[in-house]
């Protein structure tokens, strides 16, 4: 019996979500997000290890409000996951981790296509397609 291909189907003009709890954004918004200097600094820090906002602020030299705004957009895009860390003194903090392993950009007849591969599910993909009208 042949196993179905792990490759996702391309959907024109909208996204298909093959990953639980992962939102999708249009290709132009994704490129804008990834083109942002602060977003790239945050992603670079999260590539090394999971971090709190304070750790990102200190390591990347970015203001706290800017980190939270970019993290929110990265969460909406399905790039970052958040977990709460409880301390013995009763305080808690959020820890952010990168869940994206790979991005593939292709240009086809239907426009720009972006395939996202997450770390948690190596066969999990999400496809964006957008026509250039």
PyMOL commands that set and color helices and strands:
alter all, ss='L'
color gray80, all
select helices_A, chain A and resi 27-35+37-48+53-60+64-76
alter helices_A, ss='H'
color red, helices_A
select strands_A, chain A and resi 15-17+51-52+80-86+92-98+100-108+111-118+125-130
alter strands_A, ss='S'
color yellow, strands_A
deselect
rebuild
show_as cartoon
